């Protein structure tokens, strides 16, 4: 199966679970144990909007907007405001995830049921057209400059 | 006599024209790459040619041969409609393809300037289909290519590509998200000569289940019910036998490390996000797979 565009997140258990509050609901110490799941999932939504050139706050920029970890609630309020688009931007506006992201899901095989396939390229009708395109292609390659490397985004959560 | 000389010289001229024409045709047959533009990171070490002997269809296949480690591609600028789904497929065959530093380079389909590429094929394999599904997002045109190498990777070997196709899809614009969480019970790996064998406990699994339920309700609530999430939990009595590594994270589980384990489930149903829950150490048993201080990690399957 190809994972094209589908978010994939590792959730790691702490090595010393007995002495860790990770993932354990506790009204005194952690009322937001699902935070890691929420955080990793939100990175997929964040990336989704950024690739569509939406100007949204970075998921890791909670402190920039005045949010701090609030005891047992951790950054719950930040994540709520991020998803509900209720982060004050300091200029009287509220920012966060655009609501369109909630109906913008990864591409799936089922999106192509019944789709018509087209050939990516068609062989030329005759030799002379082909020779013209061959020479044209050589000229294009000499004048062309592309960067084959691009960024691959990896995100880490340091919550332990 | 004069007629004879004229006849011989005409014949010679025709012969020369024929030979030159034949040479030009052979050149064309071998190197004509349609509208594709060829490019490579290292200027030497790669040859591109059409192959009439190794092919999957009647048409000559497109061959990239990296005689030295390189990242090479032939691509075409394709006009696309913005915010539209597309799928590119092709057949690929490989011979002795291996990556220089990692296994994430090989023969693949790639959109230049993005991290989007199909799964990579390496080793020596017979013809098989690979595909890349993507959303054009804000673009009106994309450089879509067939690559022997990969994002940040170089490889050696030969790859043939054939029967390249493109299709347009229909978006699913509801707000129902299906999210899978796979608990993978065991990791059993040897890293730098040291064996690590670690397993999830029952307490681990209970916590994962509880948090997945909470995650579902939290996301619906925080989004003001703009999304509906259905989570699917799988407890797999399976063993991960290889891990991925990079300098930033140390060891981690990448999609390719669990592909064989998850494929049977992912072929049955489609999911919009995948969590993999694992244990990578146990202080009580003095087991600690080297990681760089992460508890959650996201890769977009690119």
Contacts between the chains, C-beta under 8 A, distances in Angstrom:
chain1	res1	chain2	res2	distance
A	1	B	259	7.2
A	1	B	262	7.1
A	1	B	263	5.2
A	1	B	266	4.0
A	1	B	267	5.9
A	2	B	118	6.3
A	2	B	119	5.4
A	2	B	130	7.9
A	2	B	131	6.5
A	2	B	132	7.5
A	2	B	133	7.2
A	2	B	301	7.7
A	3	B	255	4.9
A	3	B	274	7.6
A	3	B	300	7.7
A	3	B	301	2.6
A	3	B	302	7.9
A	4	B	116	7.2
A	4	B	118	7.3
A	4	B	132	6.1
A	4	B	133	4.5
A	4	B	134	6.4
A	4	B	301	6.5
A	4	B	302	7.8
A	5	B	116	7.4
A	5	B	133	7.0
A	5	B	134	6.6
A	5	B	135	6.9
A	5	B	300	6.6
A	5	B	301	6.8
A	5	B	302	7.6
A	6	B	271	6.9
A	6	B	272	6.7
A	6	B	273	6.6
A	6	B	274	6.3
A	6	B	300	7.5
A	6	B	301	5.2
A	7	B	272	7.8
A	7	B	273	4.3
A	7	B	274	6.9
A	7	B	298	6.3
A	7	B	300	5.8
A	7	B	301	7.3
A	8	B	254	7.9
A	8	B	255	5.2
A	8	B	273	7.8
A	8	B	274	5.0
A	8	B	276	7.2
A	8	B	298	7.1
A	8	B	299	5.1
A	8	B	300	6.7
A	8	B	301	4.8
A	9	B	273	7.3
A	9	B	274	7.2
A	9	B	275	5.1
A	9	B	276	7.2
A	9	B	296	6.2
A	9	B	297	6.6
A	9	B	298	4.7
A	9	B	299	7.7
A	10	B	252	5.6
A	10	B	253	5.1
A	10	B	275	8.0
A	10	B	276	5.6
A	10	B	278	6.6
A	10	B	294	7.8
A	10	B	296	6.6
A	10	B	297	4.2
A	10	B	298	7.8
A	11	B	181	7.6
A	11	B	208	7.0
A	11	B	275	5.3
A	11	B	276	6.9
A	11	B	277	4.5
A	11	B	278	7.4
A	11	B	295	7.8
A	11	B	296	5.8
A	12	B	277	7.9
A	12	B	278	6.1
A	12	B	279	7.2
A	12	B	280	5.6
A	12	B	291	7.5
A	12	B	294	7.0
A	12	B	295	5.4
A	12	B	296	7.1
A	12	B	297	7.6
A	13	B	200	6.9
A	13	B	204	4.9
A	13	B	207	7.8
A	13	B	277	7.2
A	13	B	278	7.2
A	13	B	279	4.3
A	13	B	280	7.7
A	14	B	295	7.0
A	15	B	280	7.5
A	15	B	281	3.6
A	15	B	282	6.2
A	15	B	283	4.7
A	15	B	287	7.9
A	15	B	288	6.0
A	16	B	283	4.1
A	16	B	284	7.9
A	17	B	201	7.6
A	17	B	203	6.6
A	17	B	204	6.9
A	18	B	284	7.6
A	22	B	295	6.7
A	23	B	207	4.3
A	23	B	208	7.3
A	23	B	210	7.8
A	23	B	211	5.5
A	24	B	207	6.5
A	25	B	210	7.1
A	25	B	214	7.6
A	33	B	207	7.7
A	33	B	210	7.6
A	33	B	211	5.6
A	33	B	214	6.8
A	34	B	211	4.5
A	34	B	212	7.7
A	34	B	214	3.9
A	34	B	215	4.3
A	34	B	218	5.7
A	36	B	211	7.8
A	36	B	295	5.8
A	36	B	296	4.2
A	37	B	211	5.8
A	37	B	212	6.8
A	37	B	214	7.9
A	37	B	215	4.0
A	37	B	275	6.6
A	37	B	296	7.7
A	38	B	215	5.9
A	38	B	218	5.9
A	38	B	219	6.5
A	38	B	222	7.7
A	39	B	296	6.1
A	40	B	275	7.3
A	40	B	296	4.6
A	40	B	297	7.4
A	40	B	298	4.8
A	41	B	179	7.4
A	41	B	215	7.3
A	41	B	219	6.9
A	41	B	273	5.8
A	43	B	298	4.7
A	44	B	273	6.0
A	44	B	298	6.8
A	44	B	300	6.7
A	47	B	300	6.5
A	51	B	137	5.4
A	52	B	83	7.9
A	52	B	137	5.0
A	52	B	138	5.8
A	53	B	138	5.6
A	79	B	218	7.9
A	79	B	222	6.1
A	80	B	221	7.9
A	80	B	222	4.7
A	82	B	222	7.8
A	83	B	219	7.2
A	83	B	222	3.9
A	83	B	223	4.8
A	84	B	222	6.0
A	84	B	223	6.8
A	84	B	224	5.5
A	97	B	223	8.0
A	99	B	226	5.4
A	102	B	175	4.8
A	102	B	223	5.8
A	102	B	226	4.3
A	102	B	227	4.1
A	103	B	173	4.8
A	103	B	174	6.4
A	103	B	175	4.7
A	104	B	173	7.8
A	105	B	172	6.2
A	105	B	177	6.5
A	105	B	272	4.9
A	106	B	272	5.6
A	106	B	273	7.7
A	107	B	85	5.2
A	107	B	87	7.7
A	107	B	133	4.2
A	107	B	134	6.2
A	107	B	135	5.8
A	107	B	169	7.0
A	108	B	133	7.6
A	108	B	172	7.2
A	108	B	270	4.5
A	108	B	272	7.9
A	109	B	133	7.3
A	109	B	270	6.8
A	110	B	172	7.3
A	110	B	270	6.0
A	111	B	85	5.1
A	111	B	133	7.4
A	111	B	169	3.8
A	111	B	170	5.8
A	111	B	171	6.6
A	111	B	172	6.2
A	112	B	85	7.4
A	112	B	87	5.2
A	112	B	133	7.3
A	112	B	167	5.9
A	112	B	169	4.4
A	112	B	170	7.9
A	115	B	87	7.3
A	115	B	167	4.2
A	115	B	168	6.1
A	115	B	169	5.6
A	115	B	170	7.6
A	116	B	167	6.2
A	116	B	168	7.8
A	117	B	89	7.5
A	117	B	165	4.3
A	117	B	166	7.2
A	117	B	167	4.7
A	118	B	165	6.5
A	118	B	166	5.6
A	118	B	167	6.8
A	119	B	164	7.2
A	119	B	165	6.1
A	120	B	76	7.1
A	120	B	88	6.8
A	120	B	90	7.5
A	120	B	144	7.9
A	120	B	164	3.6
A	120	B	165	5.8
A	120	B	166	5.2
A	121	B	34	4.2
A	121	B	35	5.8
A	121	B	36	6.9
A	121	B	76	6.7
A	121	B	164	6.6
A	122	B	34	7.6
A	123	B	34	7.0
A	123	B	59	6.2
A	124	B	34	7.6
A	127	B	25	7.0
A	127	B	28	6.9
A	130	B	28	6.0
A	130	B	32	5.2
A	131	B	24	7.3
A	131	B	28	5.7
A	131	B	32	7.7
A	133	B	32	7.2
A	133	B	34	6.9
A	133	B	35	6.8
A	134	B	28	5.9
A	134	B	31	6.6
A	134	B	32	4.7
A	134	B	33	7.6
A	137	B	33	6.1
A	137	B	35	7.2
A	137	B	36	7.3
A	137	B	37	6.5
A	137	B	38	8.0
A	140	B	37	5.5
A	141	B	37	5.4
A	141	B	38	5.8
A	141	B	39	7.2
A	144	B	37	5.8
A	144	B	39	6.9
A	146	B	39	5.5
A	146	B	112	5.9
A	146	B	113	7.8
A	146	B	143	7.0
A	147	B	112	7.9
A	147	B	113	7.1
A	148	B	39	6.7
A	148	B	40	7.9
A	148	B	41	5.5
A	148	B	71	5.5
A	148	B	73	6.4
A	148	B	112	6.6
A	148	B	149	7.2
A	149	B	41	7.8
A	149	B	151	6.7
A	149	B	152	6.0
A	150	B	112	7.6
A	150	B	113	5.6
A	150	B	114	5.8
A	150	B	115	5.6
A	150	B	151	5.9
A	151	B	115	6.4
A	152	B	115	4.5
A	152	B	151	5.8
A	152	B	152	6.9
A	152	B	302	6.1
A	153	B	115	7.0
A	153	B	300	6.9
A	154	B	246	7.6
A	154	B	248	6.5
A	154	B	249	6.9
A	154	B	297	7.3
A	154	B	298	7.3
A	154	B	299	6.4
A	155	B	297	7.2
A	155	B	298	4.8
A	156	B	248	7.1
A	156	B	249	6.4
A	156	B	292	7.8
A	156	B	293	7.7
A	156	B	294	4.5
A	156	B	296	7.8
A	156	B	297	6.0
A	157	B	294	6.4
A	157	B	295	5.7
A	157	B	296	4.0
A	157	B	297	7.3
A	158	B	293	5.7
A	158	B	294	6.8
A	158	B	295	7.3
A	159	B	295	5.1
A	159	B	296	7.1
A	160	B	293	7.0
A	160	B	295	4.7
